[in-house]
Amino acid sequence: MNKILIALLALSVWFQMLAIPIGSFGISISTIIVLAILLFNITTIRLNLVSLLVAFTLIGVMVMVSVINSSLPPLIWSLRICRYTVIIGISLICSWLFKQEQYSEYFWNILSKVTFIGLFYGLYQYFAPDYGLPYFLNIFNNNPSFSAKDIYDYYGGWVNFTRIYGVFSEPSFYGIYLSLFCICLIYSPEYKKLKWLFWALILINLILTFSRSAYFTFGVILMIYFFVEKLKMCSKKYIIYFLSFFLICIPLEMPFAMEYLYSEDYFTDLSMTGRSSSQLYYFHEAVDNEKIVGYGVGSIRYYFREFDTVSEVEGFAHNAVAGLAYEVGLFSLLIYIALMIHLLQMNKKLKYNLILIAGISTSISFGEIYSIESIVILITALFHLRANNFPLQ
């Protein structure tokens, strides 16, 4: 039964937008499958006590911060905390699941095959609008939480080209998924004969997303891979410390980097304006007002309605760390840094950990981590795949 569920889980990571609609919300199929895995293994599953303690502490802190902000309606913060709880629960259950070599290897086998086939669909998706053809896989894109798409829902944006998004909610999520997937593919001993084709398809799909966040994430991953594998720089401790510091600080540096790019007219489109303005606004609101305790979980979406005159600021922080600083408080930055340091120390294969941290820190620099379960599942799998079926030097 576990192998069937793991196969379905791997499929659901790709078909992330497939959900059971409940009004304006949707419960993703991947969440349901993870719950099924929990139920079928309820008597054998063993979760790490320290991880459980950390999880309950984080949830308790979010509840406390939200209750303190009495102006925030309980329904708002309770729904968002439920969302965070689901994400944390998925991480814990998948962590137990992927520690078992036979399951992590089977998950990777299914996921890689589904991704390989899906890359051809990405090419089809780019040319389909020119011929009036439908995005037929959008029948699996029905999650109202992410604006369900119909079969002729083409995607535009800051460029005058069709932007592909696979079966994800938007091109950025698809591009970041592919960037993280590459971390596995780099070290995978499989697909030796087809690896060149695999890489070619991934690069073409990445380019056709026209997603600057995906380009940046992929670029940082490749840069760290080049440093630690080709230049063998992990042998020097001070370089390890520098790279670790640089990677951990990327989400903190990103608002100011985006402001600079916008001010110098490198990118002046609405997307860039909204992202840079939102990141800076929410980060500065937390820092300038010395919000040790934040405005409450879910407050960004709630209070956003009250300052419509701030036209360039959106109801999303577009940066997970900036969003946490605003909603939970500045002390959440310490939690983020501590978590990243812990992840760096999880395994003796430090060079792999650095590459993985590169992927995580860059991907959360452009969006909220709660937005999509597949990214969380993939990241959790990556941590365990590194030690099991990917023999690193």
N, C-alpha and C positions, 0 to 999 in steps of 0.2 A: 504493500500500500504506500509506503514512504516513497518508493521510486516513482510511482504514478504521480504522487503529489509534487515531488521535486520536478518532474517533467512539466507538470502544469505550472509550477512556480516559474520555471525558466521561460515558458511561453508567455506568462503574464507579465514578466519584466519587459518583454518587447511590446506586447499588447496592453500597455499600462493604462490606456484610456478606456479599456473595457470595464464597465462597472454596472452595479445594480442601482439604477436611479431611485432616489427617495426625495421627491420634491425638487428643490434646487440644489440638492447635494447628491453625491454618488459614492457608494462604497466600492472601491476598486476590487477587482477579482483577485489581485495579488494579496490584498489584506485578508480576504476570505480564505484563500488557500493557506496562508500562514496560520490562521486560526484553526483550520482543519488539521494541519500538521501538529499543532499544540494538542488538540483533542485526541488524536490518534496515538500520541506519545505521552499522554498526561501522566502515566505511571512510571515512565522511564526517563523523562526529560530531567536534566539536572542543570540548573542555572547557577552561574557563579554568584556567590553571596555578596561579594564586593560590588559586582555590577548591579545586582538587585538593590543594594543599599544606595548606590549612587543614583540609580534610576528613581527610586522613591524620594530621595532627597531633592532631586531636580524638580520632580512633579510638585512636591510640597512647597518648594521655594516659589514656583510659578503661581500656585494657589495663594500663598501668603501675599505676594506682591500685588496680585489682582484684587484680593479682598481689601488691602490697605487703600487702594484707589477706589473709594466708595462711589465715585461718579461714573465708573464703568459698569454697565449693566451686567449682572451675573450670567445671563444667557450668552453674552458675547464672549466673556473670558472662559466660561465653562466649555463651550463648544471648541474653542481653540486649544484649550488644555487637553480635551479629549483627543484632538488631532495629534498633539505632541505625544500623548500617552500611547497612541497606536504606533507612531513612528518608533518610539523607544521600545515598545513591545516587539515590533518586527525585528529590530536590531538584536534584541536578546535571544529570541527564538531562532533566528537565522544564525546567530553566533554559535549556539549549541549545535544546530544542524550541520553547519559547514566545518565544524571541528572534526567531523567524522569523514575520513578520507574517501570512502566509497561514495558518500553523498555529494561531497564537494566536486569530485571528479565527474560524477554523472551530471550534476548541474551544469558544469562548464561544457561538457560534450553537447548537451541539448542547447544551451544558450548560444554557443558559438555557431552551431548549425543554423539555428533560427536567424541569428544576426547575418550570417553569410547570405542566406536566401533573401532576407529583408533588404540587403544592400542593392539587389537588383530591382526591387520594388522602388527604392529611392531614385534610381535612374529613370524608371518609368514615370515616377511622380514629376520629375522635372520637365519631361517632354509632353506629358498628358494634356496640359492646358492648350498647347499649340494645336492640338487635334480635337479638342472638345471631349476628351476621354475622361471618364470618372476616376476618382481615387477610390477604387472599390473596397480597399481595406478599411475605409472610414466607417464601414458598418460595425467595426469593433471600436469605434471612437465615439462612445456615447455617454461619457462621464459629464454630467451637468456642472460639476464643481470646476471644470476646466473648459467650459463652453464647448459642448458636444458639436462635432463637425459633420456636415453632410458630404456626400460623395463628390460634390463640385465645389468644395470649400478650398479654393486655392489660397496660397499665402504670399503676401507681398511684403512691404516694409520699406526700409531705408535705401534699397537698391531697386532699379527697374528690371529686376529679373524674378522669375518664379523661385521661391525659396522652398526647399523640400523639408518635410518634418516627419517622414516615416509614418508611424501610427502614434506619435507622441502629440502633446498638446501644441507645441510650437517648435520652430527650428532650433532655438537655443537648447532646449531639453534634449532634442535628438543629437545635436552636435556634442553636447557634454557627455551624453551616454556613450557615444562612439569614442570620445577621448579617453574616458575611463576604461572602456573595453580594451583599448589598445595596450593598457598596462598589462593585462593578462596575455594578450596576443604576443607581446614582445618576448615573454618568457615561456610561452607554451611550446612544448616539444612536438605538438601535433601540427598538421597541415603543412608539412615540410614542402611538398610538391605544389601545394596551392597557396602557400603563404604570400608569394608575390602578388597573386591575383587578389587575395584577401586585403592586403595593404593598399593595392591600387583602388579597389572599390571603396574602402574606407576613406581614403584621401579625396576621391572624387565626391563622395557623399558629403564629407565635411565641407569641402569647398562650396558645394551647391546649397548648403544651409545658409550661406552668407550670414553666419552668426559670428559676430566679433568676440563674444564671450567664449564660444567654442574654439575659435582660432587661438585665443590667448591661453585657454586651458591646455589645448593640445601642444602649443609652443613651449609652455613651461615644463610640461611632462617630458618632452623631447630634450629640452635643455638640461634638466636634471639627470636624465638617462645618459646623455653625452658626458656630463661631468663625472658621474659615478662609475660608468661602465667603460667608456672609451679613454678618458683621461685618468681613471683610477685615483680619483681625488679623495676617496673615503679613507685613505690611509693616514691622512693628516687631520688631527682632532680639531684644530682651529678652523679648518675648512668645513668640517661637519657642523660645528657650532654656527658658523656664518650662514651656511645653507639652511640649517634648521630655523634660525632666527628670521632669515629672509622669507622662507615659505610660510611660517606661522603668521608673519605680519602682513602678508599680501591682502587679506580682507580689510585690514586697518589702513593700508596705504591706498587701496583702490579708489575711495571717494575723491581723494585729492588728485590722483592720477587722471581720473576721468574729468575732473574740473579743469585741469591743465589742458587736456586734449580739446575740450570744448572751447575754452577761452582762446586757444591758439588757432581756432577754426579748422582743426583737423577733421572733426565731425560736428556738423551743426544740425543734423536731422532731429526730428521730434523724439525719436527713441533715445538718442544720446542725451538730449536735453533732459528728458524725464528721468533717465537712470542716474545721471550725475547729480541733478538737483535733488532727487529723492534721497540718495545715499548721503549727500552732504547735510541735507536738512535734518534727517532723523539722527545722524551721528552727532551733529552740533547741538541739537536740542538736548541730547543726553549729557554731553560734555559741558556745554556752556551753563546749563542749569544745575550741574553737579548732581545729576539724578543717580545717586547710589542705588536707590530703589526706583525702578522704572514706573512708567505710566500704566502698566497692567497688560497682561497677555491679550492680544487682539485689539489693543488700543489704536494701532496705526489705521486699521480699516474703519474703526468706529469714529475717531476724531477727524479723519480725513474729510468727512462730509462737512465739517464746520469751517474749513478754510479753503473754500472753492476759489477764492481770489488768488491763492498761491498756485497759479495755473501750471507751472512747470513741475510742481511736486505731485507725485502720484500716491495712490493708496497702497503702495508696496515699497519697502525699503530698498529692494533690488540688491541687498547685501545682507546675508544672514547675521553677521556680527553687528552691523549697524542696527538691524531690527531688534536683536536681543538687547543691545545697549539701551535702546529707546523703551522697549516694552518691559524688560525684566530689570534693567539697571546696569550701571557701570561695573558692578562686581561680577556680572556675567562674563565680562572680558577675561577676568582671571580664570573663570571656569573653562572658557574656551582654550586659553593658553595651556592650562593644566591638562586638559583632555588631549590636546595635540602633542604635548610632551610625552604623555602616557602612551599614545599610539606610536610614537617614534621609538619607544623603549620596549614595545611588545615582543619584538623578535630580534635575535642576534643578526639577522640579515638586514643590517641597517640601510644598505643601499636601496633595497626594495622599499623599505619603509619611507625613505626620503621621496622616492618616486610617487608612492601612494599619497603621501601628505601633499605633494605638489598638486595632484589631481583633486584632492578634497578642498584644500585651501583656495584654489582658483575657482572651482565650481561654486563654492558658497559665496564667492565675492560678487556674484552677479544675480543671486536669487535666494529665496528662503528655502531652507533645507526641508521644511515640512511639505513643500509643494508637490512632491512626487515620490511615491514609495519605491519605484524601480531603482532610483539612484541610491537610496539607502540600502536596498537589498544587494545591489551590485557591489557597493563599497564594503559591506559586511562580508560578502563572498570573497572579495579580493584579499582581505586580511587573512583568510584561512587557506585560500588556494595557494598562496605564496609558500606555505609550509608543507603542503601535501603533494599535489601532483606536478608542481613546478619546481624541479630541482635547481636551485640557484647555486652559483659558484661561491 
